[in-house]
């Protein structure tokens, strides 16, 4: 057994002592988007520091706990707070919780984030369904020895975000009258925001929004054979010819305003999702 699989098993063993729930859907709640956790009928709440090999979240607005319970009647486990490359964690540490989700029984990952909008048709407060991504983090969580029990050496990435889940999210948004965008997310290392020239470059290569997370978790979910739905809240406009200095409090305010729409969208998607997605 590989060292990684041993660590996953140690984390699972501890979690199974704290909950009898077998989750089917894993959820990662991004910056300013932890409110969905309040909608979960909780069975157990486990601080990250109690889970073997889990990193600790160092970012303001990331609570740092794992929630087990039911959302729209479905068994879920949700990360209230995620990890980022800029915090100094390795890609393997950042994605370890996704490995644990899979080992606990999850067949689907729903991942959310706050991001900057570079597409001029997008406005702050919009929700974007991630159709595809570009990895500019300069690293990859699959580098190193591959454990064939966890996934293939060369996983296919032709459909990292599951088409049927994208269609379901679009249908729910239409029914609930939630304005929705769809586009390409590019992940950069951060923690600084981008220069005007970098925004122009990122837009030129085909990205609609930019952020500092999500892509590593999605790569590992795909490696493990999970279905994936990605949702971004656009919290600021990153238009190089009209660029304003970033205001983190304003970003958190816009994320908080968009959160009820995102929460409703995610609840309904989970409700309508097939049992095996």
HELIX and SHEET records of a PDB file:
HELIX    1   1 UNK A    3  UNK A   18  1                                  16    
HELIX    2   2 UNK A   34  UNK A   39  5                                   6    
HELIX    3   3 UNK A   48  UNK A   50  5                                   3    
HELIX    4   4 UNK A   85  UNK A   87  5                                   3    
HELIX    5   5 UNK A   91  UNK A  104  1                                  14    
HELIX    6   6 UNK A  163  UNK A  175  1                                  13    
HELIX    7   7 UNK A  196  UNK A  204  1                                   9    
HELIX    8   8 UNK A  215  UNK A  223  1                                   9    
HELIX    9   9 UNK A  240  UNK A  242  5                                   3    
HELIX   10  10 UNK A  248  UNK A  272  1                                  25    
SHEET    1   A 9 UNK A  41  UNK A  47  0                                        
SHEET    2   A 9 UNK A  65  UNK A  71 -1                                        
SHEET    3   A 9 UNK A  74  UNK A  80 -1                                        
SHEET    4   A 9 UNK A  25  UNK A  29  1                                        
SHEET    5   A 9 UNK A 108  UNK A 117  1                                        
SHEET    6   A 9 UNK A 209  UNK A 211 -1                                        
SHEET    7   A 9 UNK A 180  UNK A 188  1                                        
SHEET    8   A 9 UNK A 127  UNK A 136  1                                        
SHEET    9   A 9 UNK A 227  UNK A 237 -1                                        
END                                                                             
